[in-house]
């Protein structure tokens, strides 16, 4: 991280959560709005913080999108803002403020395609760009077929996990190996601690196993045999069942689902597309980001569907066979949507590897990021030797005021607590990636500049 070291050397400060919570004398109520990307994370974080601190932190649900978060913050309607994209000069508040990056996550290329019967799609970034620009309109397009031929294909025949709160992402590593990542929700993680995750291939004895400890995502390395069927179980309950599949993509129209509101998720989704196709424009509005702008979307008619907020996009995909869209991965691993057939595609990174949007893969991608003096992170999309990076990620930010007040003191404390306490313990189980290393150190310092005067 080229710029992190300079900032860290000057500003990094270690803060304990107990000290932070202990410095506030009286209870306050603070509110925020904006990005829906962190909605799953914030729903749990605010509840836990309020119980631990005695304060009341609320975040609009849905938040309205990053553009609304920036506008509400600028206009003094909220105590803090939420955004996944940069604040432009016209969006910036006249008072002193700072970015506080506090959590990251993978943007899933999410789809539902019942005809392929649980097979996981694998797509090159160029193919993703063509799907979302309307250049690929059918599921059996030769470019999608070519991508699918790059690795052996595995299908999960288990639509609903028998272990409540457990889900699986399967990622091919080579023709004879895979990484199987089991995600446990906070409740599932709590009840599963000390219990075994096992993978069976037809015998009574597991071929791979791991014991659940503190992490909400558990990755297992598996040597694969295309003649075998692999059952993934948690404490004896089947979570998923994968077998080699022979794919026949249907002659079916693709329905592209996009964010109709001003969205930081859109902004971050477009960035890697722009890196390979300069006709895209990076901003918060999909209808102006797409090559050709609004006229392109209009020309696609009913095959392009706009939805406001991450939850609405995700619900549309889950309810609509043949659809594809982009959303934070926690909305995809949600048990209700997953049971309807909503899945995350594997996306090829700059090193040529198809990767799943796991916390480890998101953290790998972030390891080469830069950060500016204001606290905003930029990504490196040319990591040609980083085989483990998932290439479509976002960092989400709290926008905080630097002036001193009782409310701003709570905003600062809340941000510090998320970074030091809640995210390390809960991010993975909620479908996100906690900040680490130099990025974490700089983020913690930025949280301390809120209410610093």
N, C-alpha and C positions, 0 to 999 in steps of 0.2 A: 504494500500500500504506500505509494510514493509520497503522498502529502501528509499521511497520518503521523509519521514519526516526528516531524517538525512541530505539529500542534500538540502532540502528546507530551513531548519533552517540556513544553512550556506550561501546559494547562491541566494535565491529568491529575485527578484527585480521587482517592479512594474514599467511598462513603458507605457506611453500614446502614441497612434499612432501619434498624432499631434506633440509631441516632437520628435519622431523618424524621421518623414518626414522632420521636420524643421532643422535637424542637417546637412544635406548634401548640400554642396555649389554649385556643378555644376552637370549637367546632365551626366549620364554614361549609357553605354549599357553593359548588362551582359547576359550570356547565360548558359543554363543547358540542360541536357539530362538524360534519364534513365527510371525509373519506369513509366509504363502506367496506373497503378492502380489509381493515382491521376489526370489523364489526364483531366477529366471533370472539376474537381475543379480548376486545374491550368489554363485551358483555360480562365476561367472567372476571376481568381485572377490576372493573369498577365495583362489582359486588364484593369481591374479596378485600379491596382497599377500604371500602366503607366500613366493613365489619372490623377490620384491624385498627382503623384510625379514629373512628367516630365522626369523620367528616362525611359529606355527601357529594360524591362526584357523579354527574350524569352526562351521558353522551347520547345525542339524538339518535333514535332508532326507527327507520333508517336515517343515516347522518345527512343525506342530501347530496353526497358527492363532494369531491375535493374542491370544485369551483365554489360551491356553496359554503364550504368550510372556510375558505379564504375570504369570501365576501362577508360572512357573518363576523369573523374575527376582525377584519378591517373596520367594519361599521359599529363595533363595540357591542354586538348582540350576544357575544359569548365570552367566557373567561379564557378559553383556549380554543384553538382551531385544530382541525384534522385534515391533513392533505398527504397524498402520495406523490405529488408533483411540485415543481418549483413555483415560487411566488414571483410573478412578473412585476415589473415596475409599476404597472397600472393597478395591480392587485395588492400591492404592499401597503400596510398600514402606516399612518403618519407618526405613530408612537414607536418607541423602541421595542423590538421583538427579536426572537430567534427561532430557528428550527431546533427541535429536539428529536432526532431519530430514535425510535424506541423499540421497533420490532421489524422483522423482515418476513417475506413469504414468497412462495412460488406462485406465479400466475399460471394456472392450469389451462391448457387447451382442452376444454371439456366438451364431451360429445355424448350423444345417445344414438346408437345404431343397432337396433335389435337384430337385424338380419345377420350380423357377424357373430352372434351367439357368444358374447363374452370375450372375444379376441381383442387384445389391446392394440390400438392403432399406434404406429410409429411414423413420424412425419419429419421431413427436413424443414428447416426454417423457410427455405424458398417456397416449399409447398404450402406452408401455413400462410405465407404472404399472398400467394395466388388464390387460396381459398377465401381469405378475408377481403381481397380486392375484387372478388367476383370473376376472376379469370378461370377458376376451376369451379364448375357448377354441379358436377355429378360425382357421387361417391366412387364410382368405378373408373374415374379418370386415370389414364396411364401413369401420371406422375405419382398419384397415391399408390397405385399398384406397384410401381418401381420401389418406392420407399418401403413398402411392406415386405418386399423380397430381400431386404438387406440382412435380416436376421430370422432365425426360426420363430414362428408365431405360436403363442400360447394363449389359450382361452380359459377363462374362469367360468365354470358352469354353475357356480354357487352365487345366486343373485342376492341372497340375504344371509348375512353372517349369523351363525347360531350363538356366537359369543357377542352379546350386546356391547356396542361401543368399540368393537374391533374391526379394522379394515386392512386390506393388503394392497400394496403396489408391487408389481412384478416388473423387473428391469433386466433385460438381457445384457450380459457383460461380454459374452462371446457365443459362438455356436454351441458350446458345451457348458456354459455357466451362466448363472443369473444371481441377482441380488433381490431377495424377498424382504420387503420392509413392512412390518406390522405397525399400524398406528392405533394407539389406545386413547380414547377420550379420558378426561380427568377422572370421571367416575369409574371407568373400566380399569384405568391404571391403578387406582386406589384398591380396588377389589382383587386385582390380579397380581399384586406384588408377591414375589416368592414363588409364583406358579410358572409352569413351563409353556413356552411356545415350541411346538414340534412340527417337523415336516416329515410326512410319510410318503413312500412311493410304492405302496402296495403290500408291504410287509407289516409285521406287528411291532417292529422296532423302528424308531425314528431314524432318519438319515442325518438330520441336523436338528439341533435344539438350542434353546437359550432360556435363561431364567429372567423373568421380569423384575427389574429393580426400580430405579428412579426415573428413567427416561420414558417418554411417551411414544417414541419411535424406536423399534428394535429391528436392526438390519441383520439378515442371515445370508451368508454366502452359500450358494447351492451349486453342486455339480449336476448338470442336467443330462437326461437321457430321453430322447424324443419318443421312445417306446413306453415310457413310464407316465403315470398319472401322479400328481403331487397334491397331497391334502395338507393344508396348513391348519393346525389346531391350537387353540389356547385352552389349557386345562381340560383337554379332551373334547372340547367343542369345536366343530369345524367352522373356520372363518372363510376359507376359500378353497377351491379345488381346480387346479390347472392341468391341462393336457395339451399336447401338441395339436394345433389346428391347421386345417387346409382351408385357406381363405377364398371366398368368392364374394367380392364386393358387389353390392347391388347396383343396378341401373336406376338409381334413385337420386332425386334432386337434393342438394345440400341446402339447408336453411341456416344462414349465418345470423347469430344473435349477438348484438352489440349493445354497449351502454349508450342510452339516449341522453343521459344527463352529463354534466361536466365532470369527468372522471379521471382521477389519477391512475386508476387501474388501466384505463384506455391509454393514457400517456406512456406508462411503463411498458404496456404490451406493444405499442407502436415502435418504441425505441430500437429493439433488435431487428424489427422488420425494416426500419429505415436504414439500419447498418448494412443491409444486403440489397436494398432497393430504394434508391434515392427519390423515387416518385411519391413515397409516403411523406407526410408532414407530421412532426411530433407536436401534439397539443392535447388538451383534455377532451376535445370533441371528436368522436369517431367520424362524423359526417363531413368534417373538414380535413381530417387526417388522411382518409382514404384517397388514393389517386383518383382524380376527377371530382372529388368533393361530393356535395349533396346530390348533384345530378347523377353520379354513379350509383348512389344508394337508391335514388328514385327509379332509375332504370332497372334495377334488380327486382323491383316490385315486392311481392310477398315472400320472396326467398331471402330477404334481409329484414330482420325484425329487431326493433329497438326496444330496450327495457331499462327502466330507471332503477339503479342500485344493484349491488352484487347479488342480493337475495333474489330479486326479480329475474335477473339474467339466468341465475342458476336454476330457479324453479321452471322457467320456460324450457331450458334444455332438458331437465329431468322429465318434463311432461310431454316432450315433443320428439318423437322418433325421427331421425334424420337431421337433427340440429347439431350445431357446433358453436361454441362461444368461448369467452375468456373470463376467468374469475379466480379469486384466491382459492387455493386447493382445499381449504377447510370446508368450503361450501360443497365440494364434490364428495368428500369422504363422509359427509353427513349421512347417517344411516338411511333416512327416508329417501333421499335422492338416489343414493347408491342402489337401493333396492329396486328403483324404477329403471336402472340400467345406465345411469350417468357415470362416466369414466373419464379419467385423465389420460390423454395421449402421452406417449413418450416423444420427446422432441430432441432432434439431433443438435448437439452443441458444436462449437467451432473446432473442436478436436475430432469431430466425426463420430461421436458416440451418442446413441439414443439414451436419454436420461429421464428419470421420473422426478416430479417436483417434491422430493423429500427435503426435510430440514437440512440434512447433511449436504445434499446437492446444492441447495440455496446458499448455505454457508460457504461452500467451495467457490461458487460464482462470486460471492461478495469479497473473497480474499484478495482480489486484485482491484478493488474499488478505490476511488479517490474521494476526498471530502474537502470542501472549501471552508474558509474562515467562518462562514455563517452557520455551518453544520449540514450543508446539503451534499448528498452522496451521488457520485456519478459512476456508471458501470463500464467495465471493459468488455466489449463484445468480440474481442480478437484473441481470446485465450486458446490458442491453437494447440497448446500442450497440456491443457487442463481437461483430462478425460472425465472427471467426476462432476463437473459443473452443470447445473440445470440453467439453460440460457435465458429464461424469461422470469425475471424477479422484480420485486419492488421493496423498497424501504418506506415505511410510513412514518409520518412526523406529527408531533404535537407542536403547534405554534404557540409560543408563550411570550408573555410581556416581561420586559426587563425591569419595569418600574416596581417599586416596593409597595406592597399592600398585603393585607391579611389573605385575600383570595389568591394573589399571585404566589404567596408562600405555600399554599396548599397545592397549587398547580406544579410548582417546583418539586415539592415533596412527592406528589403522585408520580411524576415522571421518573424521579430517582428510584422510587420503590418498584416501578415496573421494570426498570433496567436491572436493578441489583437483586431483586427478590422474586417477583412474579414470573417474569419471562424465563429465567434460567430453570425454574421449577415446572412451568406449565406450558411454555410455548409449543413444544413438540406435540404434546397431547392435544393441543387445540388446532394443530395444522400449520404452525408458523415456525420460524427460526429465530432464536434469541441472538442478539448481537454479541459478538465476541472480539477478542484481541484489541487491536488499536481502534477499531470502529467503536467498540463498547466504551473504551476510555474517553474518547472524544465526545461521544454522546452523553456520557455521565457529566462531563464538564459543562456541556451546553445546558443540561438540565439545571445545573447550579447557577447559570447566568440568568435564569428566570428569577425575578424578585431580587436581583443583585443590585439594582439601582443604576 
